[in-house]
Amino acid sequence: MPMLPQTPFLFLALTADAVASGAIGLAFVAAPAAIGSFTALPEGLLQAAGLFLLAYAAVIAWLAARCTVPRPMLWLLVTGNLLWAVECAALPMLGFIAPNGWGIALLAVQAVAVGVFAELYIVALRRAPGAA
């Protein structure tokens, strides 16, 4: 499996992603009712997303601690983050959820944040030795 050497840039991107994902995941798991009442987002969705984000943050933190990172894993992170961004926009637009203005703002911030992380991983892949 092709490996990417850990660089300061990649370490920073992975660490920031792990911290941000862990923090929002913890908030969603710890206070889904409060966040749900403030944003009109379903509690079950918040709690499920929070549990996923906590697991995701643990995997990302583990990757950040490694000397090398599998290239396919970084492409998986790019794809996953881009899908998360699309999902944040699609859920209310398709009528699956009906958040209020604060909920829309929370979803928009998440979409932008995961889009930025996807771009950071793409930059790390392009800067890597042997990148095409």
Contact map, one row per residue, 1 for C-alpha under 8 A:
111000000000000000000000000000000000000000000000000000000000000000000110000000000000000000000000000000000000000000000000000000000000
111100000000000000000000000000000000000000000000000000000000000000000111000000000000000000000000000000000000000000000000000000000000
111110000000000000000000000000000000000000000000000000000000000000011110000000000000000000000000000000000000000000000000000000000000
011111000000000000000000000000000000000000000000000000000000000000011110000000000000000000000000000000000000000000000000000010011000
001111100000000000000000000000000000000000000000000000000000000000111000000000000000000000000000000000000000000000000000000000010000
000111110110000000000000000000000000000000000000000000000000000101111000000000000000000000000000000000000000000000000000000000000000
000011111110000000000000000000000000000000000000000000000000000000000000000000000000000000000000000000000000000000000000000000000000
000001111111000000000000000000000000000000000000000000000000000000000000000000000000000000000000000000000000000000000000000000000000
000000111111100000000000000000000000000000000000000000000000000000000000000000000000000000000000000000000000000000000000000100000000
000001111111110000000000000000000000000000000000000000000000000100000000000000000000000000000000000000000000000000000001100100000000
000001111111111000000000000000000000000000000000000000000000000110000000000000000000000000000000000000000000000000000000000000000000
000000011111111100000000000000000000000000000000000000000000000000000000000000000000000000000000000000000000000000000000000000000000
000000001111111110000000000000000000000000000000000000000000000000000000000000000000000000000000000000000000000000001001100000000000
000000000111111111000000000000000000000000000000000000000001101100000000000000000000000000000000000000000000000000000000000000000000
000000000011111111100000000000000000000000000000000000000001100100000000000000000000000000000000000000000000000000000000000000000000
000000000001111111110000000000000000000000000000000000000000000000000000000000000000000000000000000000000000000000000000000000000000
000000000000111111111000000000000000000000000000000000001001000000000000000000000000000000000000000000000000000000001000000000000000
000000000000011111111100000000000000000000000000000000011101100000000000000000000000000000000000000000000000000000000000000000000000
000000000000001111111110000000000000000000000000000000001000000000000000000000000000000000000000000000000000000000000000000000000000
000000000000000111111111000000000000000000000000000000000000000000000000000000000000000000000000000000000000000000000000000000000000
000000000000000011111111100000000000000000000000000011011000000000000000000000000000000000000000000000000000000000000000000000000000
000000000000000001111111110000000000000000000000000011011100000000000000000000000000000000000000000000000000000000000000000000000000
000000000000000000111111111000000000000000000000000000000000000000000000000000000000000000000000000000000000000000000000000000000000
000000000000000000011111111100000000000000000000010010000000000000000000000000000000000000000000000000000000000000000000000000000000
000000000000000000001111111110000000000000000000111111000000000000000000000000000000000000000000000000000000000000000000000000000000
000000000000000000000111111111000000000000000000011001000000000000000000000000000000000000000000000000000000000000000000000000000000
000000000000000000000011111111110000000000000000010000000000000000000000000000000000000000000000000000000000000000000000000000000000
000000000000000000000001111111110010000000000110111000000000000000000000000000000000000000000000000000000000000000000000000000000000
000000000000000000000000111111110000000000000111011000000000000000000000000000000000000000000000000000000000000000000000000000000000
000000000000000000000000011111110000000000000000000000000000000000000000000000000000000000000000000000000000000000000000000000000000
000000000000000000000000001111111110000000000000000000000000000000000000000000000000000000000000000000000000000000000000000000000000
000000000000000000000000001111111111000000110110000000000000000000000000000000000000000000000000000000000000000000000000000000000000
000000000000000000000000000000111111100000100000000000000000000000000000000000000000000000000000000000000000000000000000000000000000
000000000000000000000000000000111111110000000000000000000000000000000000000000000000000000000000000000000000000000000000000000000000
000000000000000000000000000100111111111110100000000000000000000000000000000000000000000000000000000000000000000000000000000000000000
000000000000000000000000000000011111111111100100000000000000000000000000000000000000000000000000000000000000000000000000000000000000
000000000000000000000000000000001111111110000000000000000000000000000000000000000000000000000000000000000000000000000000000000000000
000000000000000000000000000000000111111100000000000000000000000000000000000000000000000000000000000001100000000000000000000000000000
000000000000000000000000000000000011111110000000000000000000000000000000000000000000000000000000001111110100000000000000000000000000
000000000000000000000000000000000011111111000000000000000000000000000000000000000000000000000000011100100000000000000000000000000000
000000000000000000000000000000000011101111101100000000000000000000000000000000000000000000000000111100100000000000000000000000000000
000000000000000000000000000000000001000111111100000000000000000000000000000000000000000000000000100000000000000000000000000000000000
000000000000000000000000000000011011000011111110000000000000000000000000000000000000000000000000000000000000000000000000000000000000
000000000000000000000000000000010000000001111111000000000000000000000000000000000000000000000000000000000000000000000000000000000000
000000000000000000000000000000000000000011111111100000000000000000000000000000000000000000000000000000000000000000000000000000000000
000000000000000000000000000110010001000011111111110000000000000000000000000000000000000000000000000000000000000000000000000000000000
000000000000000000000000000110010000000000111111111000000000000000000000000000000000000000000000000000000000000000000000000000000000
000000000000000000000000000010000000000000011111111100000000000000000000000000000000000000000000000000000000000000000000000000000000
000000000000000000000000100100000000000000001111111110000000000000000000000000000000000000000000000000000000000000000000000000000000
000000000000000000000001111110000000000000000111111111000000000000000000000000000000000000000000000000000000000000000000000000000000
000000000000000000000000110110000000000000000011111111100000000000000000000000000000000000000000000000000000000000000000000000000000
000000000000000000000000100000000000000000000001111111110000000000000000000000000000000000000000000000000000000000000000000000000000
000000000000000000001101100000000000000000000000111111111000000000000000000000000000000000000000000000000000000000000000000000000000
000000000000000000001100110000000000000000000000011111111100000000000000000000000000000000000000000000000000000000000000000000000000
000000000000000000000000000000000000000000000000001111111110000000000000000000000000000000000000000000000000000000000000000000000000
000000000000000001001100000000000000000000000000000111111111000000000000000000000000000000000000000000000000000000000000000000000000
000000000000000011101100000000000000000000000000000011111111100000000000000000000000000000000000000000000000000000000000000000000000
000000000000000001000100000000000000000000000000000001111111110000000000000000000000000000000000000000000000000000000000000000000000
000000000000000000000000000000000000000000000000000000111111111000000000000000000000000000000000000000000000000000000000000000000000
000000000000011011000000000000000000000000000000000000011111111100000000000000000000000000000000000000000000000000000000000000000000
000000000000011001000000000000000000000000000000000000001111111110000000000000000000000000000000000000000000000000000000000000000000
000000000000000000000000000000000000000000000000000000000111111111000000000000000000000000000000000000000000000000000000000000000000
000000000000010000000000000000000000000000000000000000000011111111001000000000000000000000000000000000000000000000000000000000000000
000001000110011000000000000000000000000000000000000000000001111111000000000000000000000000000000000000000000000000000000000000000000
000000000010000000000000000000000000000000000000000000000000111111100000000000000000000000000000000000000000000000000000000000000000
000001000000000000000000000000000000000000000000000000000000011111111000000000000000000000000000000000000000000000000000000000000000
000011000000000000000000000000000000000000000000000000000000000011111000000000000000000000000000000000000000000000000000000000000000
001111000000000000000000000000000000000000000000000000000000000001111100000000000000000000000000000000000000000000000000000000000000
001111000000000000000000000000000000000000000000000000000000001001111110110000000000000000000000000000000000000000000000000000000000
111100000000000000000000000000000000000000000000000000000000000000011111110000000000000000000000000000000000000000000000000000000000
111100000000000000000000000000000000000000000000000000000000000000001111111000000000000000000000000000000000000000000000000010000000
010000000000000000000000000000000000000000000000000000000000000000000111111100000000000000000000000000000000000000000000000000000000
000000000000000000000000000000000000000000000000000000000000000000001111111110000000000000000000000000000000000000000000000000000000
000000000000000000000000000000000000000000000000000000000000000000001111111111000000000000000000000000000000000000000000100010000000
000000000000000000000000000000000000000000000000000000000000000000000011111111100000000000000000000000000000000000000000110000000000
000000000000000000000000000000000000000000000000000000000000000000000001111111110000000000000000000000000000000000000000000000000000
000000000000000000000000000000000000000000000000000000000000000000000000111111111000000000000000000000000000000000000100100000000000
000000000000000000000000000000000000000000000000000000000000000000000000011111111100000000000000000000000000000000001110110000000000
000000000000000000000000000000000000000000000000000000000000000000000000001111111110000000000000000000000000000000000100000000000000
000000000000000000000000000000000000000000000000000000000000000000000000000111111111000000000000000000000000000000000000000000000000
000000000000000000000000000000000000000000000000000000000000000000000000000011111111100000000000000000000000000001101100000000000000
000000000000000000000000000000000000000000000000000000000000000000000000000001111111110000000000000000000000000001100100000000000000
000000000000000000000000000000000000000000000000000000000000000000000000000000111111111000000000000000000000000000000000000000000000
000000000000000000000000000000000000000000000000000000000000000000000000000000011111111100000000000000000000001001000000000000000000
000000000000000000000000000000000000000000000000000000000000000000000000000000001111111110000000000000000000011101100000000000000000
000000000000000000000000000000000000000000000000000000000000000000000000000000000111111111000000000000000000001000000000000000000000
000000000000000000000000000000000000000000000000000000000000000000000000000000000011111111100000000000000000000000000000000000000000
000000000000000000000000000000000000000000000000000000000000000000000000000000000001111111110000000000000011011000000000000000000000
000000000000000000000000000000000000000000000000000000000000000000000000000000000000111111111000000000000011001000000000000000000000
000000000000000000000000000000000000000000000000000000000000000000000000000000000000011111111100000000000000000000000000000000000000
000000000000000000000000000000000000000000000000000000000000000000000000000000000000001111111111100000000000000000000000000000000000
000000000000000000000000000000000000000000000000000000000000000000000000000000000000000111111111111000000000000000000000000000000000
000000000000000000000000000000000000000000000000000000000000000000000000000000000000000011111111000000000000000000000000000000000000
000000000000000000000000000000000000000000000000000000000000000000000000000000000000000001111111100000000000000000000000000000000000
000000000000000000000000000000000000000000000000000000000000000000000000000000000000000000111111110000000000000000000000000000000000
000000000000000000000000000000000000000000000000000000000000000000000000000000000000000000111111110000000000000000000000000000000000
000000000000000000000000000000000000000011000000000000000000000000000000000000000000000000110111111000000000000000000000000000000000
000000000000000000000000000000000000000110000000000000000000000000000000000000000000000000010011111100000000000000000000000000000000
000000000000000000000000000000000000001110000000000000000000000000000000000000000000000000010000111111110000000000000000000000000000
000000000000000000000000000000000000001110000000000000000000000000000000000000000000000000000000011111110000000000000000000000000000
000000000000000000000000000000000000001000000000000000000000000000000000000000000000000000000000001111111000000000000000000000000000
000000000000000000000000000000000000011000000000000000000000000000000000000000000000000000000000001111111100000000000000000000000000
000000000000000000000000000000000000011110000000000000000000000000000000000000000000000000000000001111111110000000000000000000000000
000000000000000000000000000000000000001000000000000000000000000000000000000000000000000000000000001111111111000000000000000000000000
000000000000000000000000000000000000000000000000000000000000000000000000000000000000000000000000000011111111100000000000000000000000
000000000000000000000000000000000000001000000000000000000000000000000000000000000000000000000000000001111111110000000000000000000000
000000000000000000000000000000000000000000000000000000000000000000000000000000000000000110000000000000111111111000000000000000000000
000000000000000000000000000000000000000000000000000000000000000000000000000000000000000110000000000000011111111100000000000000000000
000000000000000000000000000000000000000000000000000000000000000000000000000000000000000000000000000000001111111110000000000000000000
000000000000000000000000000000000000000000000000000000000000000000000000000000000000100100000000000000000111111111000000000000000000
000000000000000000000000000000000000000000000000000000000000000000000000000000000001110110000000000000000011111111100000000000000000
000000000000000000000000000000000000000000000000000000000000000000000000000000000000100000000000000000000001111111110000000000000000
000000000000000000000000000000000000000000000000000000000000000000000000000000000000000000000000000000000000111111111000000000000000
000000000000000000000000000000000000000000000000000000000000000000000000000000001101100000000000000000000000011111111100000000000000
000000000000000000000000000000000000000000000000000000000000000000000000000000001100100000000000000000000000001111111110000000000000
000000000000000000000000000000000000000000000000000000000000000000000000000000000000000000000000000000000000000111111111000000000000
000000000000100010000000000000000000000000000000000000000000000000000000000001001000000000000000000000000000000011111111100000000000
000000000000000000000000000000000000000000000000000000000000000000000000000011101100000000000000000000000000000001111111110000000000
000000000000000000000000000000000000000000000000000000000000000000000000000001000000000000000000000000000000000000111111111000000000
000000000100100000000000000000000000000000000000000000000000000000000000000000000000000000000000000000000000000000011111111100000000
000000000100100000000000000000000000000000000000000000000000000000000000011011000000000000000000000000000000000000001111111110000000
000000000000000000000000000000000000000000000000000000000000000000000000001001000000000000000000000000000000000000000111111111000000
000000000000000000000000000000000000000000000000000000000000000000000000000000000000000000000000000000000000000000000011111111100000
000000001100000000000000000000000000000000000000000000000000000000000000000000000000000000000000000000000000000000000001111111110000
000100000000000000000000000000000000000000000000000000000000000000000010010000000000000000000000000000000000000000000000111111110010
000000000000000000000000000000000000000000000000000000000000000000000000000000000000000000000000000000000000000000000000011111110011
000000000000000000000000000000000000000000000000000000000000000000000000000000000000000000000000000000000000000000000000001111111010
000110000000000000000000000000000000000000000000000000000000000000000000000000000000000000000000000000000000000000000000000111111110
000100000000000000000000000000000000000000000000000000000000000000000000000000000000000000000000000000000000000000000000000000111110
000000000000000000000000000000000000000000000000000000000000000000000000000000000000000000000000000000000000000000000000000000011111
000000000000000000000000000000000000000000000000000000000000000000000000000000000000000000000000000000000000000000000000000011111111
000000000000000000000000000000000000000000000000000000000000000000000000000000000000000000000000000000000000000000000000000001000111
